[in-house]
């Protein structure tokens, strides 16, 4: 039977109605069976699924068996990320490479170790022969994360030893992926702009003498030019996004896949696709969509009462995307504050002033203040809410001249360091496939032969 497009659409709609009926689950069953939705306990704490020495996220402490809110803390291998950022920003040095070394190898490097590691990381930036032409240019994608995932899977075919899960091989593969991510992303974006937006195609070769942050700006921009301030702010962004504990969705995805014994490329591609979701790595783009919507609909953006009124309309599902969410506020772990947000606000001011974007930054701060006010009035003190890193990261990327298409890919360029560390830890110490249970809620039915069905 030949289907017209309309017939096909009607049939799909009919099948979809069956799906809606047969997939429905009574929400009360989650509570009656004590299901940990989202692997979260009823008090908001996470369900323990393992142990890790890679990263630690703290937003509360247990007092008399109850969680008590505290200012957020983020540790990489026991080192406070605030100390790492402050040190490099105050010294005017680039720190992402040091963070990669720390996360991957478990300790801070000395000068000689870091210099050797930098050289190795720089050498891995060169993509395999023909990779850009065959895997990026010949099959462009509208979404850079999609292309990054496909590119990582394709690298399997260029690896002479892809399935070996020995520590030595995992370290090699990890360093290669960390070095290649920025180049794949920049090239994928250039190709996307060429094929879908009609722009000229620029493919730049990385400079081995530049840091990861400098190189990304160098190969992204047609004229290869950037300022020292821009590069250091981007370096800080990479540091802050490099790791966030084993329980974050993409890292946990990587660990689940790694527990099966699969190859590095498959595990990392899975993490990329988890990060792509708007509830995870794509959240900063949602913040910017909301930000633009507020600018368009609030006549005087210096009037905080007007902003408060409009944010309440957003919460009532009457404005923006009608989701009822103020993007950029709230976090699964942080309650009083997100340390990454504090660092962005502390060091972004100079960039904001240099770009003449004070008004934009002030508006985002107003959205934060009035959004917290609106949520607090509704929650009645039942839950502490703070601005998360996504509230400001998109705006800062925008000030760096980085297009929205690259917000989440930049997150991946940073987080690949944490993913690789978690993969190595899972392979080396896990020893068991991760397989949680689901409670079945179906009725037992006798099988009905075809001729007896209605």
C-alpha positions as CSV (number, residue, x, y, z in Angstrom):
1,X,0.0,0.0,0.0
2,X,1.3,3.4,-1.0
3,X,1.0,6.1,1.7
4,X,0.7,9.8,0.9
5,X,2.3,12.1,3.4
6,X,-1.1,13.1,4.8
7,X,-2.0,9.4,5.2
8,X,1.3,8.7,6.9
9,X,0.8,11.6,9.3
10,X,-2.7,10.5,10.2
11,X,-1.5,6.9,10.8
12,X,1.4,8.1,13.0
13,X,-1.1,10.2,15.0
14,X,-3.3,7.1,15.4
15,X,-0.3,5.0,16.6
16,X,0.7,7.8,18.9
17,X,-2.6,7.7,20.6
18,X,-2.1,4.0,21.4
19,X,1.4,4.9,22.8
20,X,0.0,7.6,25.0
21,X,-2.6,5.2,26.4
22,X,-0.3,2.2,26.9
23,X,2.7,4.1,28.3
24,X,0.8,6.0,31.0
25,X,1.9,5.3,34.6
26,X,0.0,6.5,37.7
27,X,2.3,9.0,39.4
28,X,1.2,7.7,42.8
29,X,3.0,4.4,42.0
30,X,6.4,6.2,42.3
31,X,5.7,7.1,45.9
32,X,3.8,3.9,46.9
33,X,6.8,1.8,45.8
34,X,9.3,4.2,47.2
35,X,10.9,4.8,43.8
36,X,13.8,7.2,43.8
37,X,12.9,9.3,40.8
38,X,15.9,10.7,39.1
39,X,17.9,8.6,41.6
40,X,17.2,11.3,44.2
41,X,16.0,10.6,47.8
42,X,12.8,12.3,49.1
43,X,14.9,14.8,51.0
44,X,16.7,15.9,47.8
45,X,20.0,14.1,48.4
46,X,21.3,11.7,45.8
47,X,21.1,8.0,45.9
48,X,24.6,6.6,46.4
49,X,25.6,4.5,43.4
50,X,29.3,4.3,43.9
51,X,32.5,6.0,45.2
52,X,34.9,8.3,43.4
53,X,38.1,10.1,44.0
54,X,37.8,12.3,41.0
55,X,35.4,15.1,42.0
56,X,33.2,16.1,44.9
57,X,30.1,18.4,44.9
58,X,28.8,19.7,48.2
59,X,25.7,21.8,48.8
60,X,24.6,20.5,52.1
61,X,25.8,18.7,55.2
62,X,24.0,16.1,57.3
63,X,23.0,17.3,60.8
64,X,21.1,14.9,63.1
65,X,20.2,12.9,60.0
66,X,18.8,15.8,58.1
67,X,20.5,17.7,55.2
68,X,21.4,21.3,56.1
69,X,22.2,23.9,53.4
70,X,25.7,25.2,53.1
71,X,27.5,27.4,50.5
72,X,28.3,25.2,47.6
73,X,31.8,23.7,47.2
74,X,33.4,21.9,44.3
75,X,36.6,19.9,44.6
76,X,38.8,18.3,41.9
77,X,40.8,15.5,43.5
78,X,40.4,17.2,46.9
79,X,41.4,20.7,45.6
80,X,38.8,23.5,45.9
81,X,38.1,24.7,42.4
82,X,37.8,28.3,43.7
83,X,41.5,28.1,44.8
84,X,42.5,26.8,41.4
85,X,40.6,29.6,39.5
86,X,41.8,32.4,41.9
87,X,45.4,31.3,41.5
88,X,45.5,31.3,37.8
89,X,43.4,34.4,37.3
90,X,45.5,36.4,39.8
91,X,48.8,35.1,38.2
92,X,47.6,35.5,34.6
93,X,48.3,31.9,33.8
94,X,46.3,29.3,31.9
95,X,45.0,26.6,34.2
96,X,42.9,24.2,32.2
97,X,45.8,22.0,31.2
98,X,46.8,21.7,34.8
99,X,43.2,20.7,35.7
100,X,43.3,18.0,33.0
101,X,46.5,16.6,34.4
102,X,45.0,16.7,37.9
103,X,41.8,15.0,37.0
104,X,43.3,12.4,34.7
105,X,46.4,11.5,36.7
106,X,45.2,12.3,40.2
107,X,47.8,14.8,41.3
108,X,49.1,18.3,40.6
109,X,52.0,18.4,38.2
110,X,55.3,20.3,38.8
111,X,56.6,22.6,36.1
112,X,58.5,19.9,34.2
113,X,55.6,17.5,34.3
114,X,53.1,20.1,33.1
115,X,55.5,21.2,30.3
116,X,55.8,17.6,29.0
117,X,52.1,17.0,29.3
118,X,51.3,20.3,27.4
119,X,53.6,19.1,24.6
120,X,51.8,15.8,24.4
121,X,48.4,17.4,24.5
122,X,49.4,19.8,21.8
123,X,50.6,16.9,19.6
124,X,47.2,15.2,19.8
125,X,45.3,18.2,18.3
126,X,46.2,17.0,14.8
127,X,43.3,15.0,13.5
128,X,43.9,11.8,11.6
129,X,44.6,12.2,7.9
130,X,41.4,12.7,5.9
131,X,39.2,12.9,9.1
132,X,38.1,16.5,8.6
133,X,37.3,15.9,4.9
134,X,35.6,12.5,5.3
135,X,33.9,12.8,8.7
136,X,33.1,16.5,9.1
137,X,32.9,18.2,5.7
138,X,31.2,15.4,3.8
139,X,28.4,15.0,6.3
140,X,27.6,18.4,7.9
141,X,25.2,18.6,10.8
142,X,23.0,21.5,12.0
143,X,23.9,20.6,15.5
144,X,27.6,20.6,16.6
145,X,27.0,18.2,19.5
146,X,25.6,15.7,17.0
147,X,28.7,16.1,14.9
148,X,31.0,15.8,17.9
149,X,29.3,12.6,19.0
150,X,29.6,11.2,15.4
151,X,33.2,12.3,15.2
152,X,34.1,10.5,18.4
153,X,32.5,7.3,17.2
154,X,34.3,7.7,13.9
155,X,37.7,7.9,15.7
156,X,37.3,4.3,16.6
157,X,38.0,3.4,13.0
158,X,41.2,5.4,13.1
159,X,42.5,3.7,16.3
160,X,44.8,0.7,15.8
161,X,43.8,-0.6,19.2
162,X,40.3,0.7,20.0
163,X,39.0,-2.1,22.3
164,X,41.9,-2.5,24.7
165,X,40.8,-1.3,28.1
166,X,44.2,-1.5,29.8
167,X,45.1,1.6,31.8
168,X,47.9,2.5,29.4
169,X,45.5,2.4,26.4
170,X,42.8,4.3,28.3
171,X,45.3,7.1,29.2
172,X,46.4,7.3,25.6
173,X,42.9,7.5,24.2
174,X,41.9,10.0,26.9
175,X,44.7,12.4,26.0
176,X,44.0,12.1,22.3
177,X,40.3,12.9,22.8
178,X,40.9,15.8,25.1
179,X,43.3,17.3,22.5
180,X,41.0,16.6,19.6
181,X,37.7,17.8,21.0
182,X,38.3,21.6,20.4
183,X,39.4,21.0,16.8
184,X,36.5,18.8,16.0
185,X,34.1,21.3,17.5
186,X,35.6,24.3,15.7
187,X,35.7,22.5,12.4
188,X,32.2,21.2,12.7
189,X,30.9,24.7,13.5
190,X,32.7,26.2,10.5
191,X,31.3,23.5,8.2
192,X,27.8,24.0,9.7
193,X,28.0,27.8,9.0
194,X,29.2,27.1,5.5
195,X,26.6,24.5,4.4
196,X,23.6,25.8,6.3
197,X,24.2,29.5,6.8
198,X,26.0,30.3,3.5
199,X,29.2,31.6,5.2
200,X,32.7,31.2,3.9
201,X,34.5,28.0,5.1
202,X,37.5,28.5,7.4
203,X,39.6,25.5,8.6
204,X,42.5,26.7,10.7
205,X,45.4,24.5,11.9
206,X,46.0,24.7,15.7
207,X,49.1,26.5,17.0
208,X,51.1,24.1,19.1
209,X,52.4,27.0,21.2
210,X,49.0,28.1,22.4
211,X,46.9,26.9,25.4
212,X,43.6,25.1,24.8
213,X,41.6,28.3,25.4
214,X,43.8,30.4,23.1
215,X,43.8,27.7,20.4
216,X,40.0,27.4,20.4
217,X,39.6,31.2,19.8
218,X,42.4,31.0,17.3
219,X,40.9,28.3,15.1
220,X,37.3,29.5,15.6
221,X,37.7,33.0,14.4
222,X,38.3,33.7,10.7
223,X,41.0,36.3,11.5
224,X,42.5,34.1,14.3
225,X,42.6,37.1,16.6
226,X,41.7,37.3,20.3
227,X,42.7,39.3,23.4
228,X,44.5,38.0,26.4
229,X,41.5,38.8,28.6
230,X,39.2,36.8,26.3
231,X,41.5,33.8,26.4
232,X,41.8,33.9,30.2
233,X,38.1,34.2,30.7
234,X,37.5,31.2,28.4
235,X,40.2,29.3,30.3
236,X,38.4,30.0,33.5
237,X,35.1,28.7,31.9
238,X,36.9,25.5,30.9
239,X,38.3,25.0,34.4
240,X,34.8,25.5,36.0
241,X,33.1,23.0,33.6
242,X,35.8,20.3,33.7
243,X,34.3,18.1,36.3
244,X,31.2,17.9,38.6
245,X,31.3,14.5,40.4
246,X,30.3,11.0,39.3
247,X,26.6,11.6,39.8
248,X,26.1,14.3,37.1
249,X,24.1,12.8,34.2
250,X,26.8,12.7,31.5
251,X,29.5,11.4,33.8
252,X,27.1,8.7,35.2
253,X,26.2,7.8,31.6
254,X,29.9,7.4,30.8
255,X,30.3,5.2,33.9
256,X,27.3,3.1,33.1
257,X,28.5,2.4,29.6
258,X,32.1,1.8,30.8
259,X,30.8,-0.8,33.3
260,X,29.7,-2.9,30.3
261,X,33.3,-3.2,29.0
262,X,32.5,-1.2,25.9
263,X,35.2,0.9,24.2
264,X,36.2,4.4,25.1
265,X,34.7,6.0,22.0
266,X,31.3,4.5,22.6
267,X,31.3,5.5,26.3
268,X,32.4,9.1,25.5
269,X,29.8,9.4,22.7
270,X,27.1,8.4,25.2
271,X,28.3,11.2,27.6
272,X,28.2,13.7,24.8
273,X,24.6,12.8,23.9
274,X,23.6,13.0,27.6
275,X,25.2,16.5,27.9
276,X,23.3,17.6,24.7
277,X,20.0,17.6,26.6
278,X,18.5,20.9,27.6
279,X,18.2,19.8,31.2
280,X,21.9,19.2,31.4
281,X,24.5,20.9,29.1
282,X,22.0,22.7,26.9
283,X,20.6,24.7,29.9
284,X,22.7,27.8,29.2
285,X,21.1,28.2,25.8
286,X,17.7,28.0,27.4
287,X,18.8,30.7,29.8
288,X,19.7,33.0,26.8
289,X,16.3,32.2,25.1
290,X,14.6,33.3,28.3
291,X,16.8,36.4,28.7
292,X,15.9,37.6,25.2
293,X,12.2,36.9,25.8
294,X,12.4,39.1,29.0
295,X,14.2,41.9,27.1
296,X,11.5,41.8,24.4
297,X,8.5,41.8,26.8
298,X,9.6,44.0,29.8
299,X,9.4,47.6,28.7
300,X,11.9,48.9,31.3
301,X,14.5,46.3,32.2
302,X,15.8,48.5,35.0
303,X,12.4,48.2,36.8
304,X,12.9,45.2,39.1
305,X,9.3,45.1,40.0
306,X,8.4,44.7,36.3
307,X,10.9,41.9,36.0
308,X,9.5,40.3,39.1
309,X,6.0,40.5,37.6
310,X,7.1,38.9,34.3
311,X,9.1,36.1,36.0
312,X,5.9,35.2,37.9
313,X,4.1,35.0,34.5
314,X,6.9,32.6,33.5
315,X,6.4,30.5,36.6
316,X,2.6,30.5,35.9
317,X,3.3,29.1,32.4
318,X,2.0,32.2,30.8
319,X,5.2,33.5,29.3
320,X,8.5,32.5,27.6
321,X,8.3,28.8,26.6
322,X,5.3,28.1,28.9
323,X,7.4,25.5,30.8
324,X,6.9,27.2,34.1
325,X,10.7,27.2,34.6
326,X,13.1,30.1,35.3
327,X,16.2,28.7,33.6
328,X,19.4,29.2,35.5
329,X,17.9,29.0,39.0
330,X,18.1,25.8,41.1
331,X,20.4,22.9,41.2
332,X,20.2,19.2,42.3
333,X,23.0,19.7,44.9
334,X,23.8,23.3,45.4
335,X,21.4,25.2,47.7
336,X,22.9,28.4,49.1
337,X,25.3,29.1,46.2
338,X,27.0,27.5,43.2
339,X,30.8,28.2,43.5
340,X,31.1,28.3,39.7
341,X,28.6,31.1,39.5
342,X,30.5,33.1,42.1
343,X,33.7,32.8,40.1
344,X,32.0,33.8,36.9
345,X,30.5,36.9,38.5
346,X,33.8,37.8,40.2
347,X,36.0,37.7,37.1
348,X,33.5,38.5,34.3
349,X,33.2,42.2,35.3
350,X,36.3,43.3,33.5
351,X,35.2,41.5,30.3
352,X,31.7,43.0,30.7
353,X,33.2,46.5,30.9
354,X,35.6,46.0,28.0
355,X,32.7,44.8,25.8
356,X,30.3,47.6,26.8
357,X,27.8,45.1,28.1
358,X,27.1,46.4,31.6
359,X,23.4,46.8,30.9
360,X,23.2,43.1,29.8
361,X,25.0,41.9,32.9
362,X,22.9,44.1,35.2
363,X,19.7,42.6,33.7
364,X,20.9,39.1,34.3
365,X,21.7,39.9,37.9
366,X,18.2,41.4,38.2
367,X,16.7,38.2,36.8
368,X,18.7,36.3,39.4
369,X,17.5,38.5,42.3
370,X,13.9,38.7,41.3
371,X,13.7,35.0,40.2
372,X,14.9,33.9,43.6
373,X,12.4,36.3,45.2
374,X,9.5,34.8,43.1
375,X,10.5,31.2,43.8
376,X,11.1,31.9,47.5
377,X,7.5,33.3,47.9
378,X,6.1,30.2,46.3
379,X,8.3,27.7,48.1
380,X,7.8,29.3,51.5
381,X,11.2,28.4,52.7
382,X,10.8,24.7,52.0
383,X,13.8,24.6,49.7
384,X,16.9,26.8,49.2
385,X,17.4,27.9,45.7
386,X,20.5,29.5,44.1
387,X,21.6,30.6,40.6
388,X,23.6,27.9,38.9
389,X,26.5,28.3,36.5
390,X,24.2,28.3,33.4
391,X,22.6,31.6,34.4
392,X,25.8,33.5,33.5
393,X,27.8,31.1,31.3
394,X,25.8,31.7,28.1
395,X,25.9,35.5,28.6
396,X,29.7,35.4,29.0
397,X,30.1,33.2,26.0
398,X,28.1,35.8,24.0
399,X,30.4,38.5,25.2
400,X,33.3,36.4,24.0
401,X,31.7,36.4,20.6
402,X,31.0,32.7,20.8
403,X,27.8,31.7,19.0
404,X,25.0,29.9,20.8
405,X,25.6,26.8,18.6
406,X,28.9,26.4,20.6
407,X,27.7,26.9,24.2
408,X,27.1,23.2,24.9
409,X,30.1,21.9,22.7
410,X,32.3,24.2,24.8
411,X,30.9,22.5,27.9
412,X,31.9,19.2,26.3
413,X,35.4,20.4,25.5
414,X,35.9,21.0,29.2
415,X,34.0,18.1,30.6
416,X,35.8,15.5,28.5
417,X,38.5,15.7,31.2
418,X,36.2,14.6,33.9
419,X,34.5,12.0,31.7
420,X,37.8,10.3,30.9
421,X,38.8,10.3,34.6
422,X,35.5,8.7,35.6
423,X,35.8,6.2,32.8
424,X,39.3,5.1,33.9
425,X,38.1,4.9,37.5
426,X,35.1,2.8,36.6
427,X,37.0,0.4,34.4
428,X,39.9,0.1,37.0
429,X,37.8,-0.1,40.2
430,X,34.2,-0.9,39.2
431,X,34.3,-4.5,38.2
432,X,30.6,-4.9,37.9
433,X,28.0,-3.8,35.3
434,X,25.7,-1.1,36.6
435,X,22.2,-2.4,36.5
436,X,19.5,-0.8,38.7
437,X,16.0,-2.3,39.0
438,X,12.6,-1.0,37.8
439,X,9.3,-2.0,39.5
440,X,7.0,-3.6,36.9
441,X,3.4,-2.4,37.1
442,X,1.7,-4.3,34.3
443,X,-1.1,-6.8,34.6
444,X,-0.7,-10.4,33.6
445,X,-2.6,-11.0,30.4
446,X,-3.3,-14.3,28.5
447,X,-2.0,-14.4,25.0
448,X,-4.9,-14.1,22.5
449,X,-4.4,-15.7,19.0
450,X,-4.7,-13.4,16.1
451,X,-8.1,-14.8,14.9
452,X,-9.7,-14.1,18.3
453,X,-8.7,-10.5,18.6
454,X,-11.1,-7.6,18.1
